[in-house]
Amino acid sequence: MPEGLKLDIPRLEDGAAMWRIARDSRTLDLNSSYSYLLWCRDFADTSVVARDAGGDPVGFVSGYLRPRSPRTLVVWQVAVDEAQRGRGLAAAMLDGLSSRVAETLGIDGIETTITPDNTASNRLFSRYAERHSAPLEREVLFDAGVFPDEGHDSEVLYRIGPAPSLVALGQAADGRP
């Protein structure tokens, strides 16, 4: 974890900062400000914010448990404030979140989608799989042609897991051998 920062569960009042961080990233699909507030209310247990020394959010990972695969954490967005980039914060948030969710909710893998031109996210999730000794499968989930808005790239599904470290945390939480 980068010095001076800490990981925390998002609170309702973090929604506005998360929206601003996503907007300022200039790479994420920006959702409505309302959706970030809902995310902080309804999906706080499967999301994380990084806070600076003053307690202000400087990054976040939003996620949810996949309804048809509840042992899979779907990572919706990863965003880091521009001033905090290049310090390993995205990886620290992803590791911290997946460990916490494995301990509390018993996940054993993660999924996300990434556009082919998003080199930083490709690297982030590929390195996550390596750090956790987990298999990584990639396949196009949504071809560009299914999006109603012009110019949207295809979304490639990254399926990572099962991750031995997450399985172990889930078993310990469940009291399983």
N, C-alpha and C positions, 0 to 999 in steps of 0.2 A: 504494500500500500504506500503510495507516495506520502512523504513526510508532510504533516500538517493537515491531512485529510482523514476523514473517518466515514465508514459506511453506516447507513441507517435505513430504516423502513420509511418509505414516503408517508408524509402527512398531507392532509387536504390542502394546507396552505403552501405546499410545495408545487402544486399543479401549475400555477402561473409561471414559476421559474422553469419548470420542465418544458412548458410550451415555448418559452423564450429561448432556451438552450436548443431545442429541436429546430425552431425557426432559424436561429443564427447559424446552425450547422450547414445550411445551404445544400445538404445532401439528402436529408430525410424527407419523406413525404410528411408534410405538416398536417396534423389532425387539428380539429377545432380545439379551442382553449377549453371548452366544456369537456371534451373527451379526456384531457389530462387531469382535470379535477375528478372525473369519475374514476379514472385509473387509480388515483391516490386513495379514493374511497373503497373501491371494489376489488382492486388487485394489488393492494399494498403488500400483502404477504408473499407475492410472487414478483415483486419489483424491489429496486434498491435505488437510493440516492447517495451520492458522495457529497459530503459537506466540508466546507473550508473551516478554518479556526473560528470564524464568526457564526458558524451554523448555517450559512447560506448554501443551497445546492449548487454544485459546479459540474455535475454529471449525473446521469441516471441510466438505468436499464429497466425497461418495462417488460413484463412477461405475464403469462398466464398458464395454467395447466390445461393441456389439450383435452377437451371433453371426452373424446373417444379413445384417448390414450393418457389417462390421468397420472401416469408415472413419467410423463414427458413435459418438461418446461418449454413452452414456446416463447422465445425471446422476440418481442415485438420491435423495440427500438433500443439502440445504444447511442447515447449522445454525451459528449464531453465539451464543456465550455472551452472556447478557443485558447484562453490563457492557461489551461491545464493540459493541453494536448502534448503528446510526446513524453509523458512521464509514466506510462503504463497504467493509467487509471482505468481505461476501458477493460483491460484484462483483469485488474484487481476487482472491479465491480462484478464482472462476469463470474470469476472464481468465487467471490464472497457470496453472491446471490445463489449460485447453484449449490454451494455447500449448505447454506442456510435452508434452502428449500428441500434439499435431500434429507437433512436432519429432521425437519418439521413435517414434511409432507410425503417423503419417500420417493422422490424422483430417481431415475437411473440414467437419464439422458436428456439432451436438449435438441430443439429444432429451431431454425430460423430461416428466413429467406433473404437472399442477397441478389442485387442486380449484378450482371457480369462485369460491369465497369467499376464496381466498388472495391477497389484493391485493399483498402484499409480493413473493411469488414471481412473480406475473404481471408486476409492474413490473421485477423483476430480470432476467427472461429477455427481456422486450420490449426493455429498454435494452441488453442484451447484443447482440441482433440489430442494433439501431441502431448501436452502437459498432463492430461488425464488418461493417457494410454487407451484411448477410446477409438473405435472405428468411426470413420467419417464417410458418409455416402452423400453424393450430390446428384440431383436430377431436377429438371425444369418442372416447377410446380404450376406456375401460371405463365403461359406463353404471352408475349406482348399483344397478340391479337385478341385476347379475352378482355383486355382493359377498355372501358368505354372512353377514356381520355386518350387523346392522341399523344404519341411520343413516350408512353410508358414502356420501359424495358421489361423483358421477361424477368420473372423472379425465380431464382434457383433455390430449391430446398436443400438445406444442409441438415442432415440427420446425424447427430453425434451420440453414440452410446451403443450398448450400455457402457458407462464409465465405471471402472472398478472402484474408484474413490467415492463416487456418489452412491453406488450400491452398498458399500461398506457403511457409509454414514446412515443410510436408510435402514439398514439391518440393525445397527446399534440403537437407533431411535425406536425401532419396533421391538427391540429385545430379541431379535432373531439371531441365531448363530451365524 
